Amino acid sequence: MGTDKVGTHPAADLTNCDREPIHIPGAIQPHGVLLVLREPSLTICQASENTQDLLGVAVKDLLGQSLEKLLPPEQVASTRESLLSDRLEDNNPLKLSIQQGSGGSRQFDGIAHRHQGRLFLELEPSTEQKDLPFFGFYHQARGAMSRLRDAKDLHALCMEAASEVRRLTGFDRVIIYRFDADWNGQVLAEDRMEDADPYLGLHFPASDIPRQARELYLLNLLRLIPAVDYVPARMVALPEEAQGGPLDMSFCVLRSVSPVHMEYLRNMGAGSSMSISLLKEGKLWGLISCTHISGSRYLPYEVRTACEFVGQFMSSFLPTKEGYENYDQRIRAKSIQGRLLERMTRGLDFAAQLCQSPPELLELTGAAGAAVYFNGRTTVLGKAPSDEQLQGLFRWLASRPVSQDIFATNCLLKEYPESEEFKDVAAGLIAASMSRGRHNYVLWFRPEVVQTVEWGGNPNKPVDVQDDQPRLHPRKSFALWQETVRGKSLPWEDYELEGAEDLRRSIIDIVLERSEELLKLNTELERSNVELDSFAYAASHDLKEPLRGIHNYASLVLREDAAALQPTSRTRMDTVVRLTQRMESLINSLLHYAQVGRMELSLRETDLNEVLASVLELLKPRLEEAQAEVRIPAPLPPARCDRVRMMEAFTNLITNAIKYNDKDKRWVEIGSRQEPELGTVYYVRDNGIGIKPEYHDAIFRIFKRLHGRDKYGGGTGTGLTIVKRLIERHNGRLWLESTPGEGTTFFFTLGGETAPPATVRPPALEDLR
């Protein structure tokens, strides 16, 4: 038994196997003959050197000859027609009678294919049907298909397939072997003779089947090695053919096997072996692996075809049978997803709705903790890393190449070493990305679970040393070897990942729907604002004329007939004049406010220090009158803005700062600072009377005054409203912090050409995936 930590396996040496060119071995297994023919003459341009043993003709005498010379006259035409056919492989196997050099003939099964412009013909001696171990296997195969189809779940399917293949082939041991995400294998089912070692439940490391071997399993669905102690028969080629480079035998049945694999089989005690590929959705899912410990075992083409058909039939059932395996969990996940969807659509804040109790977000994937990160805000549920650790994790996720909608691992430590600090809560992770570019995520966490894995032999010692040189050898023992694995969580099941993916799609649909609604509301609001501005402008403009008339006539009466008026009437006329002046002031303010919404800005890079200097020059008399000190701690950074409008904004803010101030020593400070989320933030601070918190929003409403009409110099209550609108026209934001009696600070940003933060910018469709 061994104890190991994730990632400490000696992997460097295993790349030797990955680099071995097993598709161009230059030799074949000697139980057949390989001929490479040139079309259309069917000239033999390459042949295996064992032709003398099986065909009765030396290879040197075959090269350059036509295949037709080996055939009896009555087979020449039909064989030529079959070999030159476009649908060549439909004719396999060709039943060929090859004339022997001694004058007799021998029956062969010809298996032909084309690859890289070459015509390959593999000849295997035919087995008389009466010698077949299972005569009538096609009938048996049909029964096998029926039993596979009726298997209730994956386990039953695997058990049935192992049993049927062993019955068809007579191998001593047949196992069903499934790959995991790292290409380690686990034996799910087994049918064996009593003397064969049990492998059921054991794991086998990925190094047992290197990468290029797995690729060949996708090309050739069945691979037979009748005798592990065979002597390879080398390929011999015509000189001009040899110049074409090594012969690619990827699709050859007889292709010779890697010496490392032969040693592996011998160490396992196998005299022969056969593998049948199991595919799911076009990818290698596993193998039906057959071994014969009683010695060599050859299977004729028809039996192999029946076994291959069993493998293909089983492959077709894998998606549904695996689905049945977790049917109840999938139904439960769908139910949870439905409730989460209802919550999200019911509430305005879908992220908060996701994390409500009961914690169905956790139940969806069987996680112990979760975090929802949306538009800069994080909501955590259950056991999760700290805020600081989460921020680091988000940054790491954002730095990954954009290729996966769902990233899942049960060993985060392997890809993100910093997770060592919080593996007790997040050794496993599912990250569902909800947008492109904005990096919004739903994360699920699982804690570390120390696991014991039973291997078929020690997977950590693939290297042997001979003659002081490292040399790769397969392990010699397949006895049970237990490994304690740390740093991993329990693996995520397929239905849990499907639940995460389905929820991701639902969130994107909701965000898209909300975005469309928001876009519609914003459009309507903009249209209403334009209409309101137009109305305010027209109304205020039209009101000025009659108001001016009232004012003038009242003033004229006072000037010319004041002596004739009764004191009461004169007082009333004075009031009329004063009210018309006040009304004109209000109308002018309203007109100005409407103009701010209608005018075009002249945005350009502007030195705000120059703007501020101009403002202070204009306000110099008022500053001196109020004996107010102006403080500018540091030069202001430049901004992209409208110079004239910024003068107006500064003027209003500085005027307010000295106006609403009852201190003996008044001061106003203008400066800026940098903030991570907002960038440059400008401020105007004073030591004035301050503003109560309940009025922080109200002061920006038009015509809203917090003090008496004549207190603090009076005013129309439009100054801050106009400033706010000016800032928003610059895609910026205005807010304040204030302590009554101590002073107020107005902050503002200038967004330039970016979207205004006051409204939520709907994400573009391309941002969502």
C-alpha positions in Angstrom: 0.0 0.0 0.0 1.3 3.4 -0.8 0.4 7.0 0.3 0.8 9.6 -2.3 -0.1 13.2 -2.9 -1.7 14.3 -6.1 0.7 15.1 -8.9 3.8 13.2 -7.5 3.7 10.3 -10.0 7.0 10.0 -12.0 5.4 11.0 -15.2 8.5 12.1 -17.1 9.4 8.7 -18.3 6.0 7.8 -19.5 6.4 10.2 -22.5 8.7 7.6 -24.0 5.7 5.4 -24.7 3.7 8.4 -26.0 6.4 9.0 -28.5 6.8 5.5 -29.8 5.7 5.3 -33.5 3.6 2.2 -33.1 1.7 2.9 -36.4 4.9 2.3 -38.4 6.4 -0.8 -36.8 7.9 -2.0 -40.1 6.7 -5.5 -39.3 3.5 -7.6 -38.9 2.3 -10.5 -36.7 3.3 -13.7 -38.6 -0.1 -15.4 -38.6 -0.9 -13.7 -41.9 0.8 -12.0 -44.8 0.6 -8.3 -45.7 0.8 -7.3 -49.4 0.9 -3.7 -50.6 -0.4 -3.4 -54.1 -0.1 -0.8 -56.8 -3.3 0.0 -58.6 -4.6 -0.7 -61.2 -1.9 -3.3 -62.1 -2.1 -5.0 -58.6 1.7 -5.1 -58.7 3.1 -6.3 -55.3 5.4 -3.5 -54.2 5.7 -4.4 -50.5 5.3 -7.7 -48.7 6.0 -9.3 -45.4 9.0 -11.6 -45.3 7.0 -14.6 -44.2 5.4 -15.2 -47.6 7.5 -18.4 -48.1 5.9 -19.9 -44.9 2.3 -19.0 -45.8 2.2 -18.6 -49.6 5.0 -20.9 -50.6 6.8 -18.1 -52.5 9.9 -16.2 -51.3 9.3 -12.5 -50.8 12.0 -11.6 -53.3 10.2 -13.6 -56.0 6.9 -11.8 -55.2 8.0 -8.2 -55.3 7.3 -6.6 -58.6 4.9 -9.4 -59.7 1.2 -9.0 -60.1 -1.1 -10.5 -57.5 -3.0 -12.2 -60.3 -0.1 -14.7 -60.7 -0.9 -16.1 -57.3 -4.6 -16.7 -58.2 -6.2 -19.4 -60.2 -7.5 -18.2 -63.5 -11.2 -18.4 -62.5 -10.6 -15.9 -59.5 -8.6 -13.3 -61.4 -11.5 -11.2 -62.7 -13.6 -11.3 -59.6 -10.7 -10.5 -57.4 -9.5 -7.6 -59.6 -13.1 -6.2 -59.6 -13.3 -6.5 -55.8 -9.9 -4.9 -55.1 -10.3 -2.0 -57.5 -13.8 -1.3 -56.2 -14.5 2.1 -54.7 -16.3 0.4 -51.8 -13.4 -1.9 -51.2 -14.1 -2.8 -47.6 -17.7 -3.9 -48.3 -16.2 -7.0 -50.0 -14.2 -8.1 -46.9 -13.3 -10.9 -46.4 -12.3 -12.0 -49.9 -12.2 -15.7 -50.1 -9.0 -16.3 -52.0 -7.4 -19.5 -53.2 -3.6 -18.8 -53.4 -1.6 -21.1 -55.5 1.4 -22.5 -53.6 4.9 -22.8 -55.1 4.6 -26.6 -54.7 1.7 -26.7 -57.1 -1.2 -26.9 -54.6 -3.4 -24.1 -53.3 -4.4 -22.8 -49.9 -7.5 -20.8 -48.8 -7.1 -17.4 -47.3 -9.3 -14.6 -46.0 -8.3 -11.4 -47.7 -8.9 -8.2 -45.8 -8.3 -5.2 -47.9 -8.3 -1.4 -47.3 -6.8 1.8 -48.8 -4.6 4.2 -46.9 -2.4 7.1 -48.1 -2.8 6.1 -51.7 -1.8 2.5 -51.1 -3.9 -0.7 -51.5 -3.3 -3.0 -48.5 -4.3 -6.7 -48.7 -3.9 -8.8 -45.6 -4.1 -12.6 -46.0 -5.0 -14.9 -43.2 -5.3 -18.7 -43.6 -9.0 -19.5 -43.7 -10.5 -21.6 -41.0 -12.9 -24.2 -42.1 -16.4 -23.4 -40.8 -16.6 -26.8 -39.1 -13.5 -25.9 -37.1 -15.0 -22.8 -35.7 -15.5 -23.0 -31.9 -18.9 -21.5 -32.2 -20.5 -22.5 -35.5 -23.4 -20.4 -36.2 -22.1 -17.5 -34.2 -24.2 -15.0 -36.1 -27.3 -16.6 -34.6 -25.7 -16.4 -31.2 -24.7 -12.8 -31.9 -28.3 -11.9 -32.5 -29.2 -13.4 -29.1 -26.4 -11.4 -27.6 -27.8 -8.2 -29.1 -31.2 -8.9 -27.6 -29.7 -9.5 -24.1 -27.6 -6.3 -24.4 -30.7 -4.3 -25.4 -32.6 -5.6 -22.4 -29.9 -4.8 -19.8 -31.6 -2.4 -17.3 -28.5 -0.2 -16.6 -24.8 0.2 -17.3 -23.7 -2.4 -14.8 -26.0 -5.0 -16.4 -24.9 -4.0 -19.9 -21.3 -4.4 -19.0 -21.8 -7.8 -17.3 -23.8 -9.0 -20.3 -21.3 -7.8 -22.8 -18.4 -9.5 -21.0 -20.3 -12.7 -20.8 -21.3 -12.7 -24.5 -17.8 -11.9 -25.8 -16.3 -14.6 -23.7 -18.9 -17.0 -24.9 -18.2 -16.0 -28.6 -14.4 -16.1 -28.3 -13.5 -18.6 -25.6 -10.9 -16.2 -24.0 -10.1 -17.0 -20.3 -10.8 -13.5 -19.1 -13.0 -10.8 -20.5 -13.3 -7.4 -18.7 -15.1 -4.2 -19.4 -12.7 -1.3 -18.9 -13.8 2.4 -18.6 -11.5 5.4 -18.9 -11.8 8.3 -16.5 -11.1 12.0 -17.4 -7.3 11.4 -16.9 -7.4 8.1 -19.0 -7.0 5.9 -16.0 -9.1 2.8 -16.3 -11.4 1.0 -14.0 -12.8 -2.5 -14.5 -16.6 -2.4 -14.3 -17.4 -6.0 -15.3 -15.6 -9.3 -15.7 -16.2 -12.8 -16.9 -13.3 -15.2 -16.3 -12.2 -18.8 -15.8 -11.7 -19.7 -12.2 -7.9 -19.8 -12.4 -7.6 -16.3 -13.8 -6.8 -13.5 -11.4 -9.8 -11.3 -10.6 -9.5 -7.7 -11.9 -13.0 -6.5 -11.1 -13.0 -3.1 -9.5 -9.3 -2.5 -10.0 -7.9 0.7 -11.5 -5.2 0.8 -14.2 -3.1 3.9 -14.8 -3.2 5.9 -18.0 0.4 4.8 -18.8 -0.9 1.3 -19.5 -2.4 2.6 -22.8 -0.4 5.5 -24.1 -1.9 8.3 -26.2 -1.1 7.1 -29.6 -2.5 3.6 -28.8 -5.8 5.2 -27.7 -5.8 7.1 -31.1 -5.4 3.8 -32.9 -8.3 2.3 -30.9 -10.5 4.9 -32.6 -9.3 3.8 -36.0 -9.3 0.1 -35.5 -12.2 -1.0 -33.3 -10.8 -4.5 -32.8 -7.2 -5.5 -32.2 -6.1 -9.2 -31.9 -2.8 -10.5 -30.8 -3.1 -14.4 -31.2 0.3 -15.2 -29.6 2.4 -12.8 -27.4 5.6 -14.7 -28.2 5.5 -14.3 -31.9 8.5 -13.3 -34.0 7.6 -10.3 -36.1 7.7 -10.6 -39.9 9.5 -7.6 -41.4 8.1 -5.7 -44.4 10.2 -5.8 -47.6 9.7 -3.2 -50.3 10.8 -2.5 -53.9 13.6 0.1 -53.9 11.4 2.8 -55.4 8.6 2.0 -52.9 11.0 2.2 -50.0 11.8 5.8 -50.9 8.2 6.7 -50.0 9.1 6.4 -46.3 7.9 4.1 -43.5 4.6 2.2 -44.2 1.8 3.6 -42.1 -0.1 0.5 -40.8 -2.7 2.4 -38.8 -5.6 0.4 -40.3 -3.8 -3.0 -40.6 -5.2 -5.9 -38.7 -1.8 -7.7 -38.7 0.2 -4.6 -37.6 3.0 -5.7 -35.2 2.8 -4.8 -31.6 5.0 -2.6 -29.5 7.7 -4.7 -27.6 6.7 -2.8 -24.4 3.1 -3.9 -24.8 4.2 -7.5 -25.5 6.2 -7.4 -22.3 3.2 -6.0 -20.4 1.1 -8.9 -21.6 3.7 -11.5 -20.7 4.0 -9.9 -17.2 0.2 -10.2 -16.9 0.5 -13.9 -17.8 -1.4 -13.6 -21.0 -0.7 -15.9 -24.0 -2.9 -13.8 -26.3 -5.2 -10.9 -26.1 -7.9 -9.0 -28.0 -9.4 -5.5 -27.4 -12.6 -4.1 -28.7 -13.1 -0.3 -28.6 -16.2 1.1 -26.9 -17.1 4.6 -28.1 -19.5 7.1 -26.7 -20.4 10.2 -28.8 -17.4 9.6 -31.0 -14.9 9.4 -28.1 -13.1 6.4 -26.7 -15.1 5.5 -23.6 -13.5 2.2 -22.7 -12.5 -1.3 -24.0 -13.7 -4.8 -23.9 -10.4 -6.4 -23.1 -9.8 -10.2 -23.6 -6.8 -12.2 -22.3 -6.0 -15.8 -22.6 -3.8 -17.2 -20.0 -3.9 -20.8 -21.3 -1.7 -19.9 -24.3 -2.2 -18.5 -27.8 -5.6 -18.0 -29.3 -6.5 -17.1 -32.9 -10.0 -16.0 -33.9 -11.1 -16.1 -37.6 -12.4 -13.0 -39.3 -16.1 -13.9 -38.9 -15.8 -14.3 -35.1 -13.9 -11.1 -34.8 -16.5 -9.3 -36.9 -19.2 -10.7 -34.6 -17.3 -9.4 -31.5 -16.8 -6.0 -33.2 -20.5 -5.9 -33.8 -21.1 -6.6 -30.1 -18.8 -3.7 -29.2 -20.6 -1.3 -31.6 -24.0 -2.5 -30.3 -22.9 -1.9 -26.7 -21.4 1.5 -27.7 -24.8 2.5 -29.0 -26.4 1.8 -25.7 -23.9 3.5 -23.5 -25.5 7.0 -23.4 -28.9 5.6 -22.4 -27.7 3.0 -20.0 -25.4 5.5 -18.3 -28.4 7.8 -18.1 -30.5 5.1 -16.4 -27.7 4.6 -13.9 -28.4 8.0 -12.4 -32.0 8.3 -13.5 -33.4 9.3 -10.1 -30.6 11.8 -9.5 -31.2 13.4 -12.9 -35.0 13.7 -12.2 -34.2 15.3 -8.9 -31.7 17.7 -10.5 -34.3 18.8 -13.0 -36.8 19.4 -10.2 -34.2 21.5 -8.3 -33.4 23.4 -11.4 -37.0 24.2 -12.0 -37.4 25.7 -8.5 -34.2 27.7 -9.0 -35.5 29.0 -12.3 -38.8 30.0 -10.6 -36.9 31.9 -7.9 -34.7 33.7 -10.4 -37.6 34.9 -12.6 -39.6 35.9 -9.5 -37.0 38.2 -8.0 -35.1 41.2 -9.4 -31.8 40.1 -8.0 -31.3 36.6 -9.5 -27.9 36.1 -7.7 -29.5 36.7 -4.3 -32.4 34.4 -5.3 -30.0 31.6 -6.2 -28.4 31.8 -2.7 -31.6 31.8 -0.7 -32.4 29.1 1.8 -33.1 26.2 1.4 -29.8 25.9 -0.4 -31.0 24.3 -3.6 -28.0 25.7 -5.5 -25.8 23.3 -3.5 -28.2 20.4 -3.9 -28.1 20.8 -7.7 -24.5 19.6 -7.8 -24.1 18.0 -4.4 -21.6 20.7 -3.4 -20.7 21.9 0.1 -20.4 25.5 -0.9 -21.1 27.9 -3.7 -20.3 31.5 -4.8 -22.1 33.7 -7.3 -20.0 36.5 -8.8 -22.0 38.9 -10.9 -21.1 42.4 -11.9 -18.5 42.8 -9.2 -20.6 41.5 -6.3 -20.0 38.1 -4.7 -22.7 36.1 -2.9 -21.5 33.1 -0.9 -23.4 30.1 0.2 -22.3 27.2 2.5 -18.6 26.4 2.9 -16.5 28.5 0.6 -13.0 30.1 0.5 -12.5 33.5 2.1 -13.3 36.7 0.2 -9.6 37.2 -0.5 -9.2 33.6 -1.7 -12.3 33.9 -3.9 -10.9 37.1 -5.5 -7.7 35.3 -6.3 -9.7 32.4 -7.7 -11.8 34.7 -9.9 -8.7 36.3 -11.3 -7.2 32.9 -12.1 -10.4 31.8 -13.8 -10.5 35.1 -15.8 -6.9 34.5 -16.9 -7.7 31.1 -18.4 -8.2 30.8 -22.2 -11.8 31.3 -23.1 -12.7 27.9 -24.3 -15.0 26.3 -21.8 -18.5 27.3 -20.6 -18.1 24.8 -17.7 -14.8 24.1 -16.0 -14.8 21.2 -13.6 -12.2 19.4 -11.7 -12.0 17.3 -8.6 -8.4 18.3 -8.1 -8.2 22.1 -8.2 -4.7 21.9 -6.6 -3.4 20.3 -9.8 -4.2 23.4 -11.9 -4.3 26.1 -9.3 -1.6 25.4 -6.6 -2.8 28.4 -4.5 -5.9 26.3 -3.7 -3.7 24.3 -1.3 -4.7 26.9 1.4 -8.4 26.2 1.1 -8.6 22.6 -0.1 -10.5 21.7 3.0 -13.5 23.6 1.5 -12.6 23.6 -2.2 -10.5 20.7 -3.5 -13.1 20.3 -6.2 -14.6 23.0 -8.3 -17.3 23.6 -11.0 -17.1 27.1 -12.5 -19.9 28.1 -14.8 -19.1 31.1 -16.9 -22.1 33.4 -17.5 -20.5 35.9 -19.8 -17.6 36.6 -22.1 -15.3 39.4 -21.1 -17.1 40.4 -17.8 -16.1 37.2 -16.0 -19.3 36.5 -14.1 -19.4 33.0 -12.6 -21.4 30.5 -10.5 -18.9 28.4 -8.6 -19.6 25.1 -6.7 -17.1 23.7 -4.2 -16.4 20.3 -2.7 -13.9 19.7 0.2 -10.9 17.3 0.1 -11.8 13.7 0.7 -8.9 11.4 1.4 -9.5 8.3 -0.9 -8.1 4.9 -1.2 -7.7 3.6 -4.8 -7.1 0.0 -5.6 -4.7 -0.4 -8.5 -3.8 -3.5 -10.5 -0.2 -3.2 -9.5 1.8 -0.2 -8.4 1.2 2.5 -11.0 4.0 4.7 -9.7 6.9 2.5 -10.9 6.9 2.2 -14.7 10.6 2.7 -14.9 13.3 0.1 -14.6 17.1 0.7 -14.8 19.3 -1.5 -16.9 22.9 -1.0 -17.6 22.7 2.3 -15.6 20.4 3.7 -18.2 16.7 4.4 -17.5 14.6 2.2 -19.6 10.8 2.0 -19.7 9.4 -1.4 -18.7 5.8 -2.3 -17.9 5.3 -3.2 -14.3 5.8 -6.9 -13.5 3.2 -7.2 -10.8 -0.6 -6.8 -11.2 -1.3 -7.7 -7.6 -3.6 -5.4 -5.7 -1.9 -2.2 -4.7 -3.7 0.4 -2.6 -2.9 4.1 -2.9 -4.1 6.9 -0.5 -4.8 10.0 -2.5 -5.0 13.4 -1.0 -5.9 16.8 -2.4 -9.0 15.6 -4.3 -12.7 15.8 -3.8 -15.2 13.3 -4.7 -15.6 13.3 -8.5 -18.4 15.3 -10.2 -21.0 13.1 -11.8 -22.2 13.6 -15.3 -25.7 14.5 -14.2 -24.3 17.1 -11.7 -22.3 18.7 -14.5 -25.4 18.7 -16.7 -27.3 20.4 -13.9 -24.7 23.1 -13.8 -24.7 23.6 -17.5 -28.5 23.7 -17.6 -28.5 26.3 -14.9 -25.9 28.4 -16.7 -28.1 28.4 -19.8 -31.1 29.5 -17.7 -29.2 32.3 -16.1 -28.0 33.6 -19.5 -31.6 33.5 -20.8 -32.8 35.5 -17.8 -30.0 38.0 -18.1 -30.8 38.4 -21.8 -34.5 38.9 -21.0 -33.8 41.4 -18.3 -31.3 43.2 -20.6 -33.9 43.5 -23.3 -36.4 44.8 -20.8 -33.9 47.3 -19.4 -32.9 48.4 -22.9 -36.5 49.0 -23.7 -37.1 51.0 -20.5 -34.0 53.0 -21.1 -35.1 53.8 -24.7 -38.5 54.9 -23.4 -37.0 56.9 -20.6 -34.6 58.7 -23.0 -37.5 59.5 -25.3 -39.6 60.8 -22.3 -36.6 62.9 -21.1 -36.3 64.5 -24.5 -40.0 65.3 -24.7 -39.9 66.7 -21.1 -36.9 68.8 -21.9 -38.6 70.1 -25.0 -41.8 70.9 -23.0 -39.8 72.6 -20.2 -37.9 74.6 -22.7 -41.0 75.7 -24.7 -43.0 76.4 -21.6 -40.4 78.4 -19.8 -39.6 80.3 -23.0 -43.3 81.1 -23.6 -43.9 82.1 -20.0 -41.1 84.7 -19.9 -42.9 87.1 -22.3 -46.2 87.6 -20.3 -44.2 87.5 -17.1 -42.0 90.3 -18.4 -45.1 92.3 -19.3 -46.6 91.9 -15.8 -43.3 93.0 -14.3 -42.9 96.0 -16.6 -46.5 97.2 -16.1 -46.3 96.8 -12.4 -42.9 98.6 -12.3 -44.4 101.4 -14.5 -47.4 101.9 -12.2 -45.0 102.1 -9.2 -42.7 104.5 -10.9 -45.4 106.9 -12.3 -48.4 106.5 -10.0 -46.8 105.6 -6.7 -47.9 108.9 -5.1 -51.5 108.3 -6.0 -51.6 104.8 -4.7 -52.9 103.9 -1.2 -50.1 102.5 1.0 -51.8 99.1 0.9 -52.0 99.1 -2.9 -48.4 100.2 -3.2 -47.3 97.4 -1.0 -49.3 94.9 -3.1 -47.7 96.3 -6.3 -44.2 95.9 -4.7 -45.1 92.3 -4.0 -46.2 91.7 -7.6 -42.8 93.1 -8.8 -40.9 90.9 -6.4 -42.9 87.8 -7.3 -42.4 88.4 -11.0 -38.6 88.7 -10.4 -38.6 85.5 -8.4 -40.7 83.7 -11.0 -38.4 84.9 -13.8 -35.5 83.5 -11.8 -37.2 80.1 -11.5 -38.1 80.1 -15.2 -34.5 80.9 -16.1 -33.3 78.1 -14.0 -35.8 75.7 -15.5 -34.8 76.9 -19.0 -31.1 76.3 -18.1 -31.9 72.9 -16.8 -33.7 72.0 -20.0 -30.9 73.3 -22.1 -28.4 71.1 -20.2 -30.4 68.0 -21.4 -30.6 69.3 -25.0 -27.2 70.7 -25.6 -24.3 68.9 -27.4 -21.1 68.5 -25.4 -17.7 69.4 -26.8 -15.6 66.6 -25.4 -11.9 66.9 -25.6 -8.8 66.3 -23.4 -8.9 69.2 -20.9 -6.6 70.5 -18.3 -8.9 70.8 -15.3 -6.3 72.9 -13.4 -6.9 75.6 -16.1 -10.6 75.2 -15.8 -10.4 75.5 -12.0 -8.1 78.6 -12.2 -10.7 80.4 -14.4 -13.5 79.5 -12.0 -11.6 80.8 -9.0 -10.8 84.0 -10.8 -14.5 84.6 -11.5 -15.4 83.7 -7.9 -12.6 85.8 -6.4 -14.8 88.6 -5.1 -17.2 86.2 -3.5 -14.3 84.2 -1.9 -12.8 87.4 -0.6 -16.1 88.5 0.8 -16.7 85.2 2.5 -13.0 85.2 3.6 -12.9 81.6 2.4 -9.6 79.7 1.9 -9.3 77.6 -1.2 -7.1 74.5 -0.9 -5.8 72.5 -3.8 -3.6 69.7 -2.4 -2.3 68.5 -5.8 -2.8 69.3 -9.4 -5.9 67.7 -10.9 -5.4 65.1 -13.6 -6.6 65.9 -17.1 -10.0 64.6 -18.2 -12.0 64.2 -21.4 -14.8 66.7 -20.9 -16.6 69.8 -22.0 -14.5 72.7 -20.7 -17.4 75.2 -20.4 -19.8 72.8 -18.7 -17.1 71.8 -16.2 -16.6 75.4 -15.3 -20.3 75.6 -14.6 -20.1 72.5 -12.4 -17.1 73.7 -10.4 -18.7 77.1 -10.0 -21.9 75.6 -8.6 -20.1 73.3 -6.2 -17.6 75.9 -4.9 -20.3 78.5 -4.6 -22.4 76.1 -2.5 -19.3 75.3 -0.4 -18.9 78.9 0.7 -22.6 79.7 0.7 -23.7 77.0 3.1 -21.0 77.6 5.7 -21.4 79.3 9.1 -17.8 78.9 10.3 -15.6 81.8 11.1 -12.8 80.3 9.0 -14.3 78.9 5.9 -12.4 76.7 3.5 -13.0 74.7 0.4 -10.7 72.0 -0.9 -10.7 70.7 -4.5 -8.8 67.5 -5.3 -8.8 64.1 -6.8 -8.0 60.5 -6.0 -7.7 57.1 -7.7 -10.0 54.3 -6.9 -9.7 50.7 -8.3 -13.3 50.4 -9.4 -14.0 54.0 -10.5 -10.7 55.3 -11.7 -10.2 59.1 -11.1 -12.6 60.6 -8.6 -12.7 64.4 -8.2 -14.0 66.1 -5.1 -15.0 69.5 -3.6 -14.9 69.5 0.2 -15.9 72.2 2.7 -16.2 72.7 6.4 -19.8 74.0 6.1 -23.0 73.2 7.8 -23.3 69.7 6.3 -26.3 67.7 5.1 -28.3 65.2 7.1 -28.2 61.7 5.6 -32.0 61.7 4.8 -31.5 64.6 2.4 -28.5 63.2 0.5 -30.8 62.1 -2.4 -33.3 64.9 -2.1 -30.9 67.7 -2.6 -30.5 66.7 -6.2 -34.2 67.1 -7.0 -35.0 70.2 -9.0 -36.4 73.2 -6.9 -35.7 71.2 -3.7 -34.4 73.5 -0.9 -33.5 72.4 2.5 -33.5 75.9 4.1 -35.7 78.9 4.2 -36.1 80.9 1.0 -33.9 83.8 2.2 -31.6 81.8 4.4 -28.0 81.3 3.3 -28.5 83.8 0.5 -31.6 82.2 -1.0 -31.7 80.3 -4.3 -33.9 78.4 -6.7 -32.9 74.9 -5.7 -31.6 74.0 -9.2 -27.8 74.3 -8.8 -27.0 70.8 -7.7 -29.7 69.3 -10.0 -27.9 71.0 -12.9 -24.5 69.9 -11.7 -25.7 66.3 -11.4 -27.1 66.5 -14.9 -23.9 67.9 -16.3 -21.9 65.1 -14.7 -24.3 62.5 -16.0 -24.0 64.0 -19.5 -20.3 63.2 -19.2 -21.2 59.6 -18.3 -20.1 60.3 -14.8 -21.6 60.0 -11.4 -22.1 62.6 -8.6 -22.5 61.7 -4.9 -21.7 63.1 -1.5 -20.5 62.3 2.0 -21.5 64.7 4.7 -21.5 65.1 8.5 -24.0 67.7 9.8 -22.1 70.5 11.4 -18.7 69.4 10.0 -18.9 69.8 6.3 -19.7 68.1 3.0 -17.7 66.5 0.2 -19.1 66.2 -3.3 -17.5 63.5 -5.4 -17.8 63.0 -9.1 -16.4 61.0 -11.9 -16.1 61.8 -15.6 -16.8 58.7 -17.7 -15.9 60.3 -20.9 -17.2 58.0 -23.6 -18.0 55.1 -21.4 -21.4 54.0 -20.4 -23.1 55.9 -17.5 -23.0 54.1 -14.2 -26.4 55.5 -13.2 -28.0 53.0 -15.5 -27.2 49.4 -15.8 -25.7 48.8 -19.3 -27.4 45.8 -20.8 -24.8 43.2 -21.8 -24.3 42.8 -25.5 -25.5 39.6 -27.0 -22.0 38.6 -27.9 -21.0 39.0 -24.3 -23.2 36.1 -23.4 -22.4 32.6 -24.3 
